[in-house]
């Protein structure tokens, strides 16, 4: 970068402190608390990728007389990798605020589901919504996520629960990935619940997922992952194994919803089928967590769900890190029922309060570990030369201040693939 024939598209100067994990692999145990911190830093970007990320004096010296395009001044603020939300149910119709009173009065979720509420309520709204309506609602959520500092989002289907409407959800995700700055990773979750037309016949619905839905999803290239809700009253371990094994045969990588309400051996199954991640994990026991560690499965924790449902139970994040050396990941679980929030910053605060995670561990959980939970660790999740230039600039004096001062949006700027998507707290058009 010393020659004038080299060009830098964007130079971010005036970074008060740059904070980032390093490397491309998930970081577990004590490694989660280890971050690289550079005071008075700058980032040089070309072709959508980071060229240099170091002390500003070092970056400017290395650039020499290189041609520099745009220059943005971070104004002494904190820079870190763009947040990665590794578990959402982004594309859906409607909302479920009417269920809040039932939850507050102690009605269990599975009973709400049995009454036609929960996932089935959103299924009805999603089935009747047009693709355009789904697109518009999801785009509004993506705009909010971007303003909150999120640059990559995993989006699950699972509110169609029939071939036509599962394909509709996945098609909307694909269209959004073409038109919105946020990068979307698509997960097929036809096995989110048993639809009303198959009540009492869950095995028949599993066969529909396996014989009809999976081949069509794979043929159309609409998803990278396949998820299943392994829970009492939803899908058994054997049914889940059938779906995930077939998903692998079609080239979709397995994920699993497990141990949210009751442990059915979902974590052992995740290790058995080589799942990329296991998600929720509110009631996981030692045997299940050891299975994740032995199988290299990433735990994705969703503290927003516990918070919104008013539960006294929280995932065992400290034991996951300290005893099992697992690479804990955090996500919003954004959905219209149990966690209606687009804010990863709220999740960071809840992780500090309820999961007893340190600010450094939280950063790792929301960046490089989350990136690996969606198969993107080699591309995103750190601010290092060669990585995609996804940067969030927070208007905070220290890293510890970020989860400490909760309930507001600290984002000042967001760079996605080397281009400003948010600056001065506003979406950048074009």
URWO-V627258 format. One record per residue. N is the residue number from 1. RES is the residue in one letter. PHI is phi in whole degrees, 0 to 359 (999 if undefined). OMEGA is omega in degrees with one decimal (999 if undefined). Layout:
BEGIN
N/RES/PHI/OMEGA
N/RES/PHI/OMEGA
END
This chain:
BEGIN
1/X/999/-178.8
2/X/265/-173.3
3/X/256/-179.1
4/X/292/179.7
5/X/277/174.4
6/X/263/-176.2
7/X/236/172.9
8/X/254/-178.2
9/X/286/-176.8
10/X/217/175.0
11/X/237/176.6
12/X/260/-179.9
13/X/248/174.0
14/X/67/176.7
15/X/281/-179.0
16/X/297/176.7
17/X/207/174.8
18/X/259/-178.0
19/X/234/-178.1
20/X/202/162.7
21/X/291/176.9
22/X/231/178.0
23/X/92/-176.2
24/X/244/-175.7
25/X/262/176.3
26/X/296/-176.8
27/X/245/-177.4
28/X/245/175.4
29/X/56/-177.9
30/X/296/179.4
31/X/297/-179.4
32/X/295/-178.3
33/X/270/-176.5
34/X/262/178.1
35/X/236/170.8
36/X/271/-179.9
37/X/236/-178.2
38/X/234/175.5
39/X/283/177.3
40/X/49/-170.5
41/X/253/174.3
42/X/214/178.0
43/X/230/175.6
44/X/255/-173.4
45/X/231/175.4
46/X/216/178.5
47/X/60/178.5
48/X/80/-178.2
49/X/235/179.0
50/X/285/175.7
51/X/264/179.1
52/X/217/172.7
53/X/216/-171.2
54/X/198/174.2
55/X/304/-174.2
56/X/302/179.6
57/X/298/179.3
58/X/293/-179.9
59/X/296/-178.6
60/X/296/178.3
61/X/294/-179.5
62/X/292/179.7
63/X/292/179.4
64/X/57/-178.7
65/X/258/176.5
66/X/299/178.1
67/X/286/-177.8
68/X/246/178.5
69/X/282/-178.2
70/X/274/174.6
71/X/238/176.0
72/X/241/-179.4
73/X/259/-179.0
74/X/283/173.6
75/X/64/177.8
76/X/82/-176.3
77/X/277/-176.9
78/X/268/177.7
79/X/243/175.6
80/X/211/179.2
81/X/299/175.0
82/X/305/-178.7
83/X/290/-179.7
84/X/244/178.7
85/X/264/-167.7
86/X/269/178.2
87/X/204/174.2
88/X/218/171.3
89/X/243/-167.0
90/X/300/-171.1
91/X/269/178.0
92/X/200/175.8
93/X/243/173.7
94/X/75/177.9
95/X/210/-174.1
96/X/226/179.9
97/X/297/-180.0
98/X/293/179.0
99/X/274/-175.1
100/X/300/-179.2
101/X/296/177.2
102/X/297/179.6
103/X/297/-179.4
104/X/295/-179.9
105/X/274/173.5
106/X/96/177.9
107/X/289/-178.2
108/X/296/-177.6
109/X/301/-176.8
110/X/297/175.4
111/X/288/175.6
112/X/300/177.7
113/X/298/-179.1
114/X/295/178.2
115/X/276/-178.6
116/X/92/177.3
117/X/267/178.4
118/X/59/-179.1
119/X/304/-176.4
120/X/292/176.2
121/X/295/178.3
122/X/291/175.8
123/X/301/-179.3
124/X/299/-179.4
125/X/293/-178.1
126/X/289/179.0
127/X/297/-176.9
128/X/274/-178.0
129/X/281/174.6
130/X/282/175.2
131/X/301/-179.4
132/X/295/178.9
133/X/295/177.2
134/X/296/178.7
135/X/300/-176.2
136/X/296/-179.3
137/X/294/-179.7
138/X/293/179.1
139/X/296/176.6
140/X/299/177.3
141/X/294/178.7
142/X/297/176.3
143/X/301/179.6
144/X/294/177.7
145/X/300/179.4
146/X/298/178.2
147/X/297/179.1
148/X/271/176.4
149/X/102/179.0
150/X/273/-177.9
151/X/242/178.3
152/X/220/-174.5
153/X/223/168.0
154/X/273/-177.7
155/X/235/179.9
156/X/265/167.4
157/X/276/175.7
158/X/112/174.9
159/X/247/173.9
160/X/264/176.6
161/X/58/168.0
162/X/206/-173.6
163/X/303/-174.6
164/X/301/-173.2
165/X/275/170.1
166/X/294/176.9
167/X/296/178.3
168/X/297/178.1
169/X/300/-177.4
170/X/295/177.6
171/X/293/176.5
172/X/296/176.3
173/X/301/179.9
174/X/297/179.5
175/X/294/177.9
176/X/297/179.9
177/X/294/178.2
178/X/273/-168.4
179/X/246/-177.2
180/X/247/179.4
181/X/300/-179.9
182/X/295/178.3
183/X/275/-177.6
184/X/249/173.1
185/X/245/-169.2
186/X/263/177.8
187/X/236/174.7
188/X/278/179.5
189/X/226/175.5
190/X/301/178.2
191/X/266/177.6
192/X/266/177.5
193/X/195/174.4
194/X/268/-176.6
195/X/290/-175.4
196/X/304/-177.1
197/X/290/177.3
198/X/244/179.3
199/X/302/-176.5
200/X/82/179.9
201/X/228/-176.1
202/X/299/179.5
203/X/295/177.7
204/X/294/177.7
205/X/291/176.0
206/X/302/178.5
207/X/296/176.1
208/X/297/178.1
209/X/300/-175.1
210/X/287/-171.5
211/X/275/-173.1
212/X/243/-173.0
213/X/293/-176.9
214/X/304/179.0
215/X/299/-179.1
216/X/291/179.0
217/X/297/-179.3
218/X/294/-179.3
219/X/299/-178.8
220/X/277/-179.2
221/X/63/-173.3
222/X/268/-178.5
223/X/209/174.9
224/X/260/-176.0
225/X/233/171.7
226/X/230/-179.1
227/X/242/177.6
228/X/214/-179.2
229/X/266/-179.1
230/X/271/-172.9
231/X/202/177.1
232/X/301/-177.7
233/X/86/178.7
234/X/236/178.9
235/X/234/179.9
236/X/286/177.0
237/X/299/-178.5
238/X/293/176.8
239/X/298/178.8
240/X/296/178.2
241/X/299/-179.9
242/X/300/-177.7
243/X/292/-175.4
244/X/290/177.0
245/X/295/178.6
246/X/291/177.6
247/X/301/178.4
248/X/298/179.8
249/X/297/179.1
250/X/267/175.8
251/X/88/176.6
252/X/264/-178.4
253/X/280/-175.2
254/X/284/165.2
255/X/227/178.9
256/X/212/165.1
257/X/277/-176.5
258/X/209/172.6
259/X/57/175.3
260/X/278/-178.4
261/X/245/-177.2
262/X/206/-179.4
263/X/274/179.6
264/X/244/-177.1
265/X/84/-178.5
266/X/295/-179.5
267/X/287/174.8
268/X/296/177.2
269/X/295/178.4
270/X/302/178.1
271/X/293/-177.9
272/X/298/-176.0
273/X/269/179.7
274/X/72/-180.0
275/X/296/174.9
276/X/290/-176.8
277/X/212/170.0
278/X/235/-164.2
279/X/229/-174.1
280/X/98/171.7
281/X/63/179.2
282/X/289/-173.8
283/X/239/-176.6
284/X/291/176.8
285/X/259/-176.2
286/X/299/-178.2
287/X/297/178.8
288/X/293/179.8
289/X/294/176.9
290/X/294/176.9
291/X/298/177.4
292/X/298/-179.2
293/X/298/-179.0
294/X/293/-176.3
295/X/267/-179.6
296/X/68/-179.2
297/X/266/-176.6
298/X/272/176.2
299/X/277/178.2
300/X/250/-175.1
301/X/258/-170.4
302/X/229/-174.6
303/X/295/176.7
304/X/297/-179.8
305/X/292/177.7
306/X/301/-179.3
307/X/298/-175.5
308/X/291/-179.9
309/X/275/178.5
310/X/68/-178.1
311/X/276/172.6
312/X/270/-178.0
313/X/262/177.8
314/X/227/178.2
315/X/300/-174.2
316/X/274/-173.9
317/X/299/-176.4
318/X/297/177.9
319/X/294/177.8
320/X/303/-179.3
321/X/279/-170.7
322/X/282/-175.7
323/X/265/-174.2
324/X/253/175.4
325/X/55/-178.1
326/X/275/177.7
327/X/276/-175.8
328/X/299/178.3
329/X/236/177.6
330/X/243/177.9
331/X/207/-176.6
332/X/280/-166.1
333/X/57/-177.5
334/X/311/178.7
335/X/199/-173.7
336/X/280/-176.4
337/X/249/-171.4
338/X/270/-178.9
339/X/208/-177.7
340/X/279/176.8
341/X/220/175.1
342/X/262/-168.8
343/X/265/171.3
344/X/293/177.9
345/X/294/173.7
346/X/297/179.9
347/X/298/177.7
348/X/298/178.3
349/X/295/179.5
350/X/295/178.4
351/X/295/177.5
352/X/290/-175.2
353/X/283/-171.3
354/X/263/-178.4
355/X/262/177.0
356/X/58/177.4
357/X/266/178.4
358/X/278/177.4
359/X/304/-179.9
360/X/294/178.3
361/X/296/179.9
362/X/296/177.9
363/X/301/179.4
364/X/300/-178.0
365/X/294/-176.0
366/X/264/-176.9
367/X/234/-172.1
368/X/292/178.4
369/X/292/177.3
370/X/296/177.8
371/X/299/179.2
372/X/289/178.4
373/X/293/175.9
374/X/239/173.4
375/X/72/-175.0
376/X/238/-175.1
377/X/298/-180.0
378/X/281/-175.1
379/X/251/-172.9
380/X/226/173.0
381/X/104/175.2
382/X/218/174.9
383/X/254/-177.9
384/X/223/178.5
385/X/305/179.5
386/X/98/179.0
387/X/282/174.1
388/X/301/-174.0
389/X/276/174.2
390/X/250/-172.4
391/X/228/170.4
392/X/241/178.8
393/X/246/-178.3
394/X/259/179.0
395/X/272/-179.8
396/X/227/-178.9
397/X/284/-179.4
398/X/216/176.1
399/X/298/-177.6
400/X/299/-178.6
401/X/290/-174.2
402/X/298/176.5
403/X/279/-178.4
404/X/290/-178.0
405/X/266/-172.0
406/X/263/175.1
407/X/90/174.3
408/X/229/178.8
409/X/263/-178.1
410/X/270/-173.1
411/X/290/173.0
412/X/260/-177.8
413/X/210/176.8
414/X/225/173.6
415/X/250/178.7
416/X/239/-178.1
417/X/52/173.7
418/X/83/179.7
419/X/236/178.2
420/X/292/176.7
421/X/255/173.9
422/X/223/173.7
423/X/211/-177.1
424/X/54/174.6
425/X/71/-178.7
426/X/236/173.6
427/X/296/177.7
428/X/266/-178.1
429/X/275/175.4
430/X/81/999
END
